[in-house]
C-alpha cells in the first residue's frame, strides 16, 4: 500500500480506500484480521491516529468490526459492502469525468471513445 501525501484525498481516506479495495478483491476475507493500527502506521510512516480514523470510517460502513483484545476483522458482509462502496466510488469518478468533458463541450461520442481507450490501456 502506498500513500500519496500530495493527493487532495486525505491520507485516512487513502488508507480506507486501499483496505476497501483489498477486501473487495479478496485479499482479506470475512472473519480475517486486518493489519493493526500500529503495524499500518509503521509501514506507511503515518500517525497512528490517521490509521485509526481510517478504521473508524470502515467500521461505520460495516466493512470491519472490532473484537476487543483481538483487533480488527473483516465483517461477515464486508466483501459485499466493499464491492458496493467501490462501485459507488467508480460511478462518482465517471460522473465527475463526464461533467468535466461536457463542460469543455466534448461530444458524447468522444467521451465514450476516451473511456474505451482508457479501458484498452489497462487490459
WOTAFEN-V758248 format. One record per residue. N is the residue number from 1. RES is the residue in one letter. SS is DSSP state (alpha for helix, beta for strand, coil for the rest). PHI is phi in degrees with one decimal (none if undefined). BURIAL is 1 if it has 16 or more other C-alpha atoms within 10 Angstrom, else 0. Layout:
# WOTAFEN-V758248
n->{N;N}
res->{RES;RES}
ss->{SS;SS}
phi->{PHI;PHI}
burial->{BURIAL;BURIAL}
This chain:
# WOTAFEN-V758248
n->{1;2;3;4;5;6;7;8;9;10;11;12;13;14;15;16;17;18;19;20;21;22;23;24;25;26;27;28;29;30;31;32;33;34;35;36;37;38;39;40;41;42;43;44;45;46;47;48;49;50;51;52;53;54;55;56;57;58;59;60;61;62;63;64;65;66;67;68;69;70;71;72;73;74;75;76;77;78;79;80;81;82;83;84;85;86;87;88;89;90;91;92;93;94;95;96;97;98;99;100;101;102;103;104;105;106;107;108;109;110;111;112;113;114;115;116;117;118;119;120;121;122;123}
res->{X;X;X;X;X;X;X;X;X;X;X;X;X;X;X;X;X;X;X;X;X;X;X;X;X;X;X;X;X;X;X;X;X;X;X;X;X;X;X;X;X;X;X;X;X;X;X;X;X;X;X;X;X;X;X;X;X;X;X;X;X;X;X;X;X;X;X;X;X;X;X;X;X;X;X;X;X;X;X;X;X;X;X;X;X;X;X;X;X;X;X;X;X;X;X;X;X;X;X;X;X;X;X;X;X;X;X;X;X;X;X;X;X;X;X;X;X;X;X;X;X;X;X}
ss->{coil;coil;coil;coil;coil;coil;coil;coil;coil;coil;alpha;alpha;alpha;alpha;alpha;alpha;alpha;alpha;alpha;alpha;alpha;alpha;alpha;alpha;coil;coil;coil;coil;coil;coil;coil;coil;beta;coil;coil;coil;alpha;alpha;alpha;alpha;alpha;alpha;alpha;alpha;coil;coil;coil;alpha;alpha;alpha;alpha;alpha;alpha;alpha;alpha;alpha;alpha;alpha;alpha;alpha;coil;coil;coil;beta;beta;beta;beta;coil;coil;coil;beta;beta;beta;beta;coil;coil;coil;alpha;alpha;alpha;alpha;alpha;alpha;alpha;alpha;alpha;alpha;alpha;alpha;alpha;alpha;alpha;alpha;alpha;alpha;alpha;alpha;alpha;alpha;alpha;alpha;alpha;alpha;coil;coil;coil;coil;alpha;alpha;alpha;alpha;alpha;alpha;alpha;alpha;alpha;alpha;alpha;alpha;alpha;alpha;alpha;coil}
phi->{none;-127.3;-114.8;-105.7;-66.7;-90.8;-70.6;-71.7;-81.7;-56.4;-58.0;-62.0;-72.8;-62.7;-65.2;-60.7;-61.5;-64.3;-65.0;-57.5;-64.6;-66.1;-67.2;-60.8;-82.7;89.2;-64.3;-114.1;-108.1;-52.7;86.0;-88.8;-71.9;-104.4;-56.8;-72.3;-56.0;-62.1;-62.8;-64.3;-60.5;-67.8;-62.1;-95.1;49.9;-125.9;-66.1;-56.2;-63.5;-66.9;-66.0;-59.6;-63.3;-62.6;-63.7;-62.9;-61.7;-68.2;-69.2;-60.6;-78.6;65.6;-86.2;-126.9;-137.2;-91.4;-116.2;-49.4;80.7;-114.0;124.7;-104.5;-133.1;-67.9;-68.6;-53.8;-99.8;-60.5;-65.8;-65.4;-64.0;-63.8;-64.0;-60.8;-62.7;-65.1;-63.7;-65.3;-64.8;-62.7;-58.9;-62.2;-65.8;-62.6;-59.5;-61.9;-66.0;-65.3;-60.2;-62.4;-64.9;-66.2;-62.5;-87.0;61.4;-81.5;-62.5;-54.0;-60.9;-73.5;-64.6;-62.5;-63.3;-65.2;-61.4;-59.8;-65.3;-62.3;-61.7;-61.8;-67.3;-96.2;-77.5}
burial->{0;0;1;0;0;0;0;0;0;0;1;1;1;1;1;1;1;0;1;1;1;1;1;1;0;0;0;1;1;1;0;0;1;1;0;1;1;0;0;1;1;0;0;0;0;1;0;1;0;1;1;1;1;1;1;1;1;1;1;0;0;1;1;1;1;0;0;0;0;0;0;1;1;1;1;1;0;1;1;0;1;1;1;0;1;1;0;0;0;0;0;0;0;0;0;0;0;1;0;0;0;0;0;0;0;0;0;0;0;0;1;0;0;0;0;0;0;0;0;0;0;0;0}
